[in-house]
Amino acid sequence: MNTGGRLIAGSHNRNEFVLINADETARIKSVKELSGQTCQICGDEIEITVDGEPFVACNECAFPICRPCYEYERREGNQACPQCKTRFKRLKGSPRVEGDEEEEDIDDLEHEFDYEDMAPEHVAEAMLTARLNTGRGATGQSSHSDLGNNVPSTQIPLLTYDGEDTEISSDHHALIVPPFMGHGNRVHPVSYADASIPLQPRPMAPKKDIAVYGYGSVAWKDRMEEWKKKQNDKFQVVKHEGLDELDDPDLPMMDEGRQPLSRKIPIPSSKINPYRMIVILRLAILGLFFHYRILHPVNDAYGLWLTSVICEIWFAVSWIFDQFPKWYPITRETYLDRLSLRYEKEGKPSELANIDVFVSTVDPLKEPPLITANTVLSILAVDYPVDKVACYVSDDGAAMLTFEALSETSEFARKWVPFCKKFNIEPRAPEWYFTQKIDYLRNKVHPSFVRERRAMKRDYEEFKVRINGLVATAQKVPEDGWTMQDGTPWPGNNVRDHPGMIQVFLGHSGVCDVEGNELPRLVYVSREKRPGFDHHKKAGAMNSLIRVAGVLSNAPYMLNVDCDHYINNSKALREAMCFMMDPTLGKKVCYVQFPQRFDGIDRHDRYSNRNVVFFDINMKGLDGIQGPIYVGTGCVFRRQALYGYDAPAKKKPPGKTCNCLPKWCCLCFGSRKNKKTKQNNEKKKKSKQREASKQIHALENIEEGVGEGNGEKSSILSQTKLEKKFGQSPVFVASAILENGGVPKEASPASLLREAIQVISCGYEDKTEWGKEVGWIYGSVTEDILTGFKMHCHGWRSVYCIPDRPAFKGSAPINLSDRLHQVLRWALGSVEIFFSRHCPLWYGYGGGLKSLERFSYINSVVYPLTSIPLLIYCALPAICLLTGKFIVPEISNYASLIFILLFSSIAATGVLEMQWGGVGIDDWWRNEQFWVIGGVSSHLFALFQGLLKVLAGVNTNFTVTSKAADDGEFSELYIFKWTSLLIPPTTLLIINIIGVVVGISDAINNGYDSWGPLFGRLFFAFWVIMHLYPFLKGLLGKQDRMPTIILVWSILLSSILTLLWVRVNPFVSRDGPVLEVCGLNCD
């Protein structure tokens, strides 16, 4: 056969034989020669594989095709090479398509000379065929005419559409042998067609424009673009299984822009495994401890013994609820560069999602306007596309001071925002930027930086003076109320009775910064308030902001911060988007919670204001289960999750079956039937649960409406359901069903503002699901816990993000009274949830809430109940010292071993937690101390206040009044504010100190034998005193003196308890002194 210098290629599996031109213009190129070439279909450059070689789609002819075109042809096209028409084989890393299962897993070229399975009589013929398929030397070549003479009655078919292409010469045609002309599995060099059997010819001229054959045309490119867009969702790991790691071998290798935007970093096994072993060991030791305590009662102090055992059992149960949610701690890492590569391509508009930022404030006299202004300025200067950020400030006090301060802030932002972005400064809240004690010239190379910084600092100081002037003016309210500049009365003069107000300060046309650049939108919102309506405090204000933002901007994501929490990391929004916008991992994420960090706290943090143990240990543990709880600020939400929609359902992989016949296999037929029945039962169960929860998903309702009736009737039905859920605003209802957000382009700003005023009216939420299933949930002063709990019950998961630079920073109440009052509010909210229908003990079963996540929520609502056993347990040491009795009988060696093991396991658990959580021992010990201080004061009062509110409907407020102050750094630390919360811990402190004095005095009087039993009681009492030591320092203050009111109350209660002790068990016998003979001869 005369090949004319052409390469002969073939495939045994497809029974194909191909002659390929080998001249300079159309010869087969080697793999190295293919490097740097462009795809002959789309024009993109052919990428390099992980092995350092160019990508080759077709092993038969090596036609230059890029990987996306190869994948498209396999999924959407004819699955064949455009040149040689050989069916593409599945390459490593490519997803399977229909027809791949029919191919064998062995490669033709690799197993070309495997003859073990062939019959002996075919070996020689196979060897000859293999040699013919790879070409022969000059001595063995035969002419084309010779080949034709062997079969004179048959002509070689030309692969053209019903005729020969004039531009394709005879030596450029591919000879394809159809499968029906094959001879079993035997390979022949050439097979010829019967003239009576028509062929399906397929042409390809290598020199001809490939668009002639349908490739590279406009329609082809449109289909390719559409396919690539779909592949962005498929290739980037569409596995609706939460945030599981990717382990699908069929997924293709992805470039940097398609890699996941974040990853989980598990705690090293060298740290977490010993911790888990200690926890299990501690459980076993607790079992032995209670076994000993219950079987060894103290007969002469049975009441004290029984009380102590009950308290210890409660402590063990609460420890279990707190401990096991920390079983799977993880950390996370984000890739901001990948986010930019994917969504911010050079020369194109940014594809990052829009974000609405909510700032809530109430009383400008308690929440200084300067602090709120700094928070707003840090939001406006954030490192994010300006057209995709909108800041909404909720003024729930309708204060003209807040309005005027925001107006001044918007004017100053025109200078501040371009300064921040020009010099890339951190933080972007001017108050903290200009006061930070660092070298502000580090890494600054711009020659005008120093000059512009000085000018900006002067402008900010002038801005502060204007704000302070507004505050000074607001101290004295005019008799007729405030009047605006145009002479009209301020609508919010009556705080409890005023209309809704909306003012757009920035973001509308014509308002730019000093450099002419666009600024983010800034909107002032004050919802309507009327007498007789329940406005639901902060939760109601946040729901009003959701609706206003849904009408005006309708961003798919929302960030909420308190007015005193500024953005400390300008890339915080990008950090959150690495989770939310990840097409593989973000579909089930309802919110991204950032830890709270604080400014202005002294180095010792005596009242545990930083709360480091909770944010760096407990929250990391929850992130490994279903995500952290929502803590009220510094959280980026998915709007659809706040609307009460269920999380996307998981797509389960197809189950594996056996290889036997499905009809009569007795082993698997029954199991399949049972499995199918079980699946049907689960579907029915889920549908019943959804009906019980009364969840109305907008899109599902539309589909149901379409199925129930004709167009108009179904449309009315679905619209009615949506209005019952979201309210009577058609504009807001229309925006609520848009998963990716956005507002109608044809809508005018005036019409949108009119609609926004409607959605903040005080009666808008009547007979809707706002506060029940939609938005922030009502029913507790800690609406944050309840809102996050509801979203987790809908199957969503949350993410905990800890950037290297803290994302947000805020102000914390650093003096003792304010701190106790803050903890009281949190505990009261937990008590309200405990007595509500949303209590995690009985709510949300059958939904998407995981068991360990439920443990965490149960712990978050039952911890105030621990205050009663804790108060009793802290009083037991004093009672034991005063009565001379103890809660433990005479300790044996076995008991001593159990106590030593118990204390050692407690210490080891704490040490290992500090190790994997990165928490210092000072922070850990302060947390332990304040757990006792808050437990016997704030938690106790919250429990009784909650009971009065739930059972009797009585609202009790504990006022906090400032009594003294001092100047200097951390002066607020030494401010004393009287509150009744201080009485219980002070009483415990004094009676334990008295008990120690009495116990030591009694031991001195009774002699040496009484010192042994005394040590256990003294250790118990010192344990209480050491935990209350920060409280004692807070009482003494900087002047080392105790306020009179505290001293009077404490002495009174201590005297009463001391008199009770004297009455119950005095030093002397009730029958009088016992007279004994001393044994001395006095004569």
Secondary structure as UniProt FT lines:
FT   TURN            4..5
FT   STRAND          7..11
FT   TURN            12..15
FT   STRAND          16..20
FT   TURN            24..26
FT   HELIX           31..34
FT   TURN            35..36
FT   TURN            40..42
FT   TURN            50..51
FT   TURN            59..61
FT   HELIX           67..75
FT   TURN            82..84
FT   TURN            92..93
FT   TURN            98..99
FT   HELIX           100..102
FT   TURN            108..113
FT   TURN            116..117
FT   HELIX           120..133
FT   HELIX           138..140
FT   HELIX           144..150
FT   TURN            152..153
FT   TURN            166..167
FT   HELIX           170..172
FT   HELIX           179..181
FT   TURN            184..185
FT   TURN            195..196
FT   TURN            206..207
FT   HELIX           210..213
FT   HELIX           218..234
FT   TURN            235..237
FT   TURN            242..243
FT   TURN            249..250
FT   HELIX           256..258
FT   STRAND          262..266
FT   HELIX           269..295
FT   HELIX           299..301
FT   HELIX           302..323
FT   HELIX           324..326
FT   STRAND          330..334
FT   HELIX           336..343
FT   TURN            346..347
FT   STRAND          355..361
FT   TURN            364..366
FT   HELIX           369..380
FT   HELIX           386..388
FT   STRAND          389..395
FT   TURN            396..397
FT   HELIX           400..423
FT   HELIX           430..435
FT   TURN            440..443
FT   TURN            447..448
FT   HELIX           449..474
FT   TURN            479..480
FT   TURN            485..486
FT   TURN            491..492
FT   TURN            495..496
FT   STRAND          501..506
FT   TURN            509..510
FT   TURN            514..515
FT   STRAND          521..526
FT   TURN            531..532
FT   HELIX           537..552
FT   STRAND          557..562
FT   TURN            563..564
FT   STRAND          566..567
FT   TURN            570..571
FT   HELIX           572..580
FT   TURN            583..585
FT   HELIX           586..588
FT   STRAND          589..593
FT   STRAND          597..599
FT   TURN            606..607
FT   HELIX           612..613
FT   HELIX           614..618
FT   HELIX           619..623
FT   TURN            624..626
FT   STRAND          635..638
FT   HELIX           639..642
FT   TURN            643..644
FT   TURN            662..664
FT   HELIX           666..693
FT   HELIX           698..708
FT   HELIX           711..726
FT   HELIX           730..736
FT   TURN            739..740
FT   TURN            745..746
FT   HELIX           749..759
FT   TURN            762..767
FT   TURN            771..773
FT   HELIX           783..793
FT   TURN            794..795
FT   STRAND          797..800
FT   STRAND          808..811
FT   HELIX           816..834
FT   TURN            837..838
FT   TURN            840..842
FT   TURN            845..848
FT   HELIX           851..862
FT   HELIX           863..866
FT   HELIX           867..883
FT   HELIX           893..917
FT   HELIX           921..935
FT   TURN            936..937
FT   HELIX           938..947
FT   HELIX           948..952
FT   STRAND          961..962
FT   TURN            969..970
FT   HELIX           971..974
FT   STRAND          977..978
FT   HELIX           980..982
FT   HELIX           983..1006
FT   HELIX           1008..1010
FT   HELIX           1011..1027
FT   HELIX           1029..1036
FT   TURN            1037..1040
FT   HELIX           1044..1064
FT   TURN            1070..1071
//
